[in-house]
Amino acid sequence: MAYDNVCKYLAERFPEQFARWLMGEVAPPVQMLPTELLEEPVRADSVILLGIQQSILHLEFQTDPDPGIPFRMTDYRLRLYRRYPHLSVRQVVIYLRKTGSERVFQTSFRLERLSHEFDVVRLWECPLTTGADWQALLPFRVLSQVEDPAETLREVVSELEGLADPSERRELAAATAVLAGLALDRGLIRQIMRSLDMRESAIYQEWRAEALREGLEEGRKEGLQLGLQQGLQQGLQQGLQQGLQQGLQQGLQHGEATLVLRLLRRKLGSLDPALENKIWALSRSQLEALGEALLDFNSLEDLTAWLARQ
């Protein structure tokens, strides 16, 4: 799941908390506005209406610097003016991943006589306070101004465990796991967050589906490259067409088996050689099925039981 999509979800679920964080005390009502601006396919990340103040908070979340951000913020501001001409607007770009790029300090757009300014938040420079009224900021704590991201993640887990609402706890835990990936190794994240069940979270489901798609694509590319190499070698001896076809099939199967084994070791730890041999012997269709099933494995027994059914 894209990091900015997680941020959009949090802003939509907790708009009042984002407004208080970035603008100080705000009076209700606080609500989300449509993020699609006019007929063209232009969509802002989050647009929050502050009712009594008669103003708008427009948020854009960026993982990495983008040279097009100043123009986009200007474009969004003009579109917001066209739709809400009587409302004041504050625009904030929130950068998630620490960088030394000068682009994250750019807060204006200049074009001849046109000039526009917006605000920027660099999370790694912000000390974030969390608590009962600041659940929305929990997933951002690891990316904020902290000395030890791993220890901060442990503190966040402790706060998440104390949340009374199971649904809110699951979604915030999943959002935390995703965003923590910008600062920490996934294996360490899983180890620290193992006490939290995120499997029923919508964020977690989308995240793991995306990870599976990326992993399978990586495996297929590796397999294709290996297959072409093997095919060319065999083609010199057995005929180019036959060698390419056989080598491609073997390469694709080898690539998928390599990927599945890598995912299994990351999730379950080291594997017995006998289990690895069984996995190497699986067909491509069986490897694809195992690639999907392993996301729900919690122990080596789950893997053994799955292989026994094949």
C-alpha positions as CSV (number, residue, x, y, z in Angstrom):
1,M,0.0,0.0,0.0
2,A,1.4,3.4,-1.0
3,Y,2.5,5.4,2.0
4,D,0.5,8.5,1.1
5,N,-2.7,6.3,0.8
6,V,-2.3,5.4,4.5
7,C,-1.9,9.1,5.3
8,K,-5.0,9.9,3.4
9,Y,-6.9,7.2,5.3
10,L,-5.8,8.7,8.6
11,A,-6.7,12.2,7.6
12,E,-10.2,11.1,6.5
13,R,-10.8,9.2,9.7
14,F,-9.4,11.8,12.1
15,P,-9.8,15.2,10.3
16,E,-10.3,17.2,13.6
17,Q,-7.0,15.8,15.0
18,F,-5.0,16.8,11.9
19,A,-6.6,20.3,12.0
20,R,-5.6,20.7,15.7
21,W,-2.1,19.5,15.0
22,L,-1.4,21.9,12.2
23,M,-3.6,24.9,13.1
24,G,-4.1,24.8,16.8
25,E,-7.4,24.6,18.6
26,V,-10.4,24.4,16.2
27,A,-14.1,24.5,16.9
28,P,-16.4,21.9,15.4
29,P,-17.8,21.1,13.0
30,V,-14.8,19.7,11.1
31,Q,-15.5,17.6,8.0
32,M,-13.9,16.3,4.9
33,L,-14.6,17.9,1.6
34,P,-14.5,16.2,-1.9
35,T,-10.9,15.9,-2.9
36,E,-11.6,15.8,-6.6
37,L,-11.3,19.3,-7.9
38,L,-13.4,20.2,-11.0
39,E,-14.0,17.9,-13.9
40,E,-10.4,17.1,-14.7
41,P,-8.9,14.1,-13.0
42,V,-7.1,16.1,-10.4
43,R,-7.4,14.9,-6.8
44,A,-5.8,16.4,-3.7
45,D,-4.8,14.1,-0.8
46,S,-7.0,15.6,1.9
47,V,-9.2,18.7,2.0
48,I,-10.7,19.5,5.5
49,L,-13.4,22.1,6.1
50,L,-13.2,23.9,9.4
51,G,-16.8,25.0,9.8
52,I,-16.9,27.9,12.3
53,Q,-13.6,29.3,11.1
54,Q,-15.0,29.1,7.5
55,S,-11.6,27.9,6.3
56,I,-10.0,24.9,4.5
57,L,-7.0,22.9,5.4
58,H,-5.5,21.2,2.4
59,L,-2.9,18.4,3.0
60,E,-0.5,16.7,0.6
61,F,1.6,13.8,1.8
62,Q,5.0,13.2,0.1
63,T,7.3,10.2,0.7
64,D,10.1,11.8,-1.2
65,P,10.9,15.3,-2.7
66,D,9.0,16.1,-6.0
67,P,10.1,19.0,-8.2
68,G,6.4,19.4,-9.3
69,I,5.0,20.1,-5.8
70,P,5.2,23.9,-5.9
71,F,3.2,24.0,-9.2
72,R,0.7,21.4,-7.9
73,M,0.1,23.3,-4.7
74,T,-0.6,26.5,-6.8
75,D,-2.9,24.6,-9.2
76,Y,-4.8,23.1,-6.2
77,R,-5.2,26.5,-4.6
78,L,-6.7,28.1,-7.7
79,R,-9.0,25.1,-8.1
80,L,-10.1,25.5,-4.5
81,Y,-10.7,29.2,-5.0
82,R,-12.9,28.4,-8.0
83,R,-15.0,26.0,-6.0
84,Y,-14.9,27.8,-2.6
85,P,-14.2,31.5,-3.4
86,H,-15.2,32.8,0.1
87,L,-13.1,30.4,2.2
88,S,-9.5,31.0,3.3
89,V,-7.2,28.1,2.7
90,R,-4.1,26.8,4.4
91,Q,-2.0,24.4,2.4
92,V,0.5,22.0,4.0
93,V,2.9,19.5,2.4
94,I,4.0,16.8,4.9
95,Y,7.2,15.1,4.0
96,L,7.5,11.6,5.5
97,R,11.0,10.2,4.8
98,K,14.1,12.0,6.1
99,T,16.2,13.5,3.3
100,G,18.8,16.2,2.8
101,S,17.2,17.4,-0.4
102,E,16.7,21.2,-0.6
103,R,13.3,20.6,-2.3
104,V,11.7,19.8,1.1
105,F,12.5,23.4,2.1
106,Q,10.7,24.9,-0.9
107,T,7.5,26.7,0.1
108,S,6.6,28.9,-2.9
109,F,6.0,29.0,-6.6
110,R,7.1,31.9,-8.8
111,L,6.2,32.4,-12.5
112,E,6.6,36.0,-13.8
113,R,4.1,38.0,-11.8
114,L,2.4,34.9,-10.3
115,S,3.4,34.1,-6.8
116,H,2.0,31.5,-4.4
117,E,3.2,30.2,-1.0
118,F,2.4,27.1,1.1
119,D,3.6,25.5,4.3
120,V,5.9,22.5,4.7
121,V,6.2,20.0,7.5
122,R,9.3,17.8,7.7
123,L,8.2,15.1,10.0
124,W,11.8,14.2,11.1
125,E,12.1,17.7,12.6
126,C,8.8,17.5,14.6
127,P,8.5,16.1,18.1
128,L,5.0,14.6,18.1
129,T,2.9,14.3,21.2
130,T,0.4,11.4,21.3
131,G,-2.2,10.4,23.8
132,A,-5.9,9.8,24.2
133,D,-6.8,12.7,21.9
134,W,-4.1,12.2,19.3
135,Q,-4.5,8.6,18.0
136,A,-4.1,9.9,14.4
137,L,-0.5,10.8,15.1
138,L,0.6,7.4,16.5
139,P,1.5,6.0,13.1
140,F,3.8,9.0,12.4
141,R,5.8,8.8,15.7
142,V,8.5,6.6,14.3
143,L,9.1,9.1,11.5
144,S,9.2,12.1,13.8
145,Q,12.0,13.7,15.7
146,V,13.1,10.7,17.9
147,E,16.5,9.4,18.9
148,D,15.7,5.7,18.6
149,P,13.0,4.7,16.0
150,A,12.9,1.1,17.2
151,E,12.3,2.1,20.9
152,T,9.7,4.7,19.7
153,L,7.9,1.9,17.9
154,R,7.8,-0.1,21.1
155,E,6.2,2.9,22.9
156,V,3.7,3.2,20.1
157,V,2.8,-0.5,20.4
158,S,2.2,0.0,24.1
159,E,-0.2,2.9,23.4
160,L,-2.0,0.9,20.6
161,E,-2.5,-2.0,23.0
162,G,-4.3,0.4,25.3
163,L,-6.9,1.5,22.8
164,A,-10.4,0.3,23.7
165,D,-11.9,0.2,20.2
166,P,-10.6,-3.1,18.5
167,S,-11.3,-1.8,15.0
168,E,-9.5,1.5,15.6
169,R,-6.6,-0.5,17.2
170,R,-6.3,-2.8,14.2
171,E,-6.3,0.1,11.6
172,L,-3.9,2.3,13.5
173,A,-1.6,-0.7,14.1
174,A,-1.6,-1.5,10.4
175,A,-1.0,2.2,9.5
176,T,1.9,2.2,12.0
177,A,3.5,-0.9,10.5
178,V,3.3,0.5,6.9
179,L,4.7,3.9,7.8
180,A,7.4,2.5,10.0
181,G,8.8,0.8,6.9
182,L,10.2,4.1,5.9
183,A,12.6,4.0,8.8
184,L,13.0,0.4,10.0
185,D,13.5,-3.1,8.6
186,R,10.3,-5.0,8.1
187,G,11.6,-8.0,10.1
188,L,12.2,-5.7,13.1
189,I,8.8,-4.1,12.7
190,R,7.1,-7.6,12.7
191,Q,9.1,-8.6,15.8
192,I,8.2,-5.4,17.7
193,M,4.5,-5.5,16.6
194,R,3.8,-9.2,17.0
195,S,1.4,-8.7,19.9
196,L,-1.0,-6.8,17.7
197,D,-3.4,-8.6,15.4
198,M,-3.8,-6.6,12.2
199,R,-5.1,-9.3,9.8
200,E,-8.7,-8.0,9.7
201,S,-7.5,-4.4,9.0
202,A,-8.4,-3.0,5.6
203,I,-5.0,-1.3,5.5
204,Y,-3.2,-4.6,6.2
205,Q,-5.2,-6.5,3.6
206,E,-4.3,-3.9,0.9
207,W,-0.7,-3.7,2.1
208,R,-0.1,-7.5,1.9
209,A,-1.9,-7.8,-1.4
210,E,0.4,-5.0,-2.8
211,A,3.5,-6.7,-1.3
212,L,2.5,-10.0,-2.9
213,R,2.0,-8.4,-6.3
214,E,5.4,-6.7,-6.0
215,G,7.0,-9.9,-4.9
216,L,5.6,-12.0,-7.7
217,E,6.5,-9.4,-10.3
218,E,10.1,-9.3,-8.9
219,G,10.2,-13.1,-9.0
220,R,8.9,-13.2,-12.6
221,K,11.5,-10.7,-13.7
222,E,14.3,-12.7,-12.1
223,G,12.9,-15.9,-13.6
224,L,12.6,-14.4,-17.1
225,Q,16.2,-13.2,-17.0
226,L,17.4,-16.6,-15.8
227,G,15.2,-18.4,-18.3
228,L,16.7,-16.4,-21.2
229,Q,20.2,-17.1,-20.0
230,Q,19.5,-20.8,-19.7
231,G,17.6,-20.9,-22.9
232,L,20.4,-19.4,-24.9
233,Q,22.9,-21.8,-23.4
234,Q,20.7,-24.8,-24.2
235,G,19.8,-23.4,-27.6
236,L,23.5,-23.7,-28.7
237,Q,23.3,-27.4,-28.1
238,Q,19.7,-28.4,-28.8
239,G,18.4,-25.8,-31.1
240,L,17.5,-22.2,-30.2
241,Q,13.7,-22.5,-30.2
242,Q,13.6,-25.6,-28.0
243,G,16.2,-24.3,-25.7
244,L,14.6,-20.9,-25.2
245,Q,11.2,-22.4,-24.4
246,Q,12.6,-24.9,-21.9
247,G,15.0,-22.5,-20.3
248,L,12.3,-19.9,-20.0
249,Q,9.9,-22.3,-18.2
250,Q,12.7,-23.5,-15.9
251,G,13.8,-19.9,-15.2
252,L,10.3,-18.7,-14.3
253,Q,9.8,-21.7,-12.0
254,H,13.2,-21.1,-10.4
255,G,12.5,-17.4,-9.9
256,E,9.1,-18.0,-8.3
257,A,10.6,-20.8,-6.0
258,T,13.4,-18.4,-5.0
259,L,10.9,-15.6,-4.2
260,V,8.6,-17.9,-2.2
261,L,11.5,-19.3,-0.1
262,R,12.7,-15.8,0.6
263,L,9.2,-14.7,1.8
264,L,8.9,-17.9,3.9
265,R,12.3,-17.3,5.6
266,R,11.4,-13.7,6.3
267,K,8.1,-14.7,7.9
268,L,8.9,-18.0,9.6
269,G,12.7,-18.0,10.0
270,S,15.1,-20.7,8.7
271,L,13.6,-23.7,7.0
272,D,14.5,-27.4,7.2
273,P,16.3,-28.6,4.1
274,A,13.7,-31.2,3.6
275,L,11.0,-28.5,3.5
276,E,13.0,-26.5,1.0
277,N,13.4,-29.5,-1.2
278,K,9.6,-30.0,-1.3
279,I,9.2,-26.4,-2.3
280,W,11.8,-26.7,-5.1
281,A,9.8,-29.6,-6.4
282,L,6.5,-27.7,-6.7
283,S,5.0,-26.7,-10.0
284,R,4.6,-23.0,-11.0
285,S,0.9,-23.1,-10.2
286,Q,1.6,-24.6,-6.8
287,L,4.3,-22.0,-6.1
288,E,1.8,-19.2,-7.0
289,A,-0.7,-20.7,-4.6
290,L,1.9,-21.0,-1.9
291,G,2.9,-17.4,-2.4
292,E,-0.7,-16.3,-1.6
293,A,-1.2,-18.8,1.3
294,L,2.0,-18.0,3.1
295,L,0.7,-14.6,4.1
296,D,-1.6,-16.3,6.6
297,F,1.1,-18.6,8.0
298,N,2.0,-18.1,11.6
299,S,4.3,-21.1,12.2
300,L,6.3,-23.8,10.4
301,E,3.4,-26.2,11.2
302,D,1.1,-24.1,8.9
303,L,3.7,-24.6,6.0
304,T,4.0,-28.3,6.7
305,A,0.2,-28.8,6.7
306,W,-0.1,-26.9,3.4
307,L,2.6,-29.0,1.7
308,A,0.9,-32.2,3.0
309,R,-2.2,-31.3,1.1
310,Q,-0.4,-30.9,-2.3
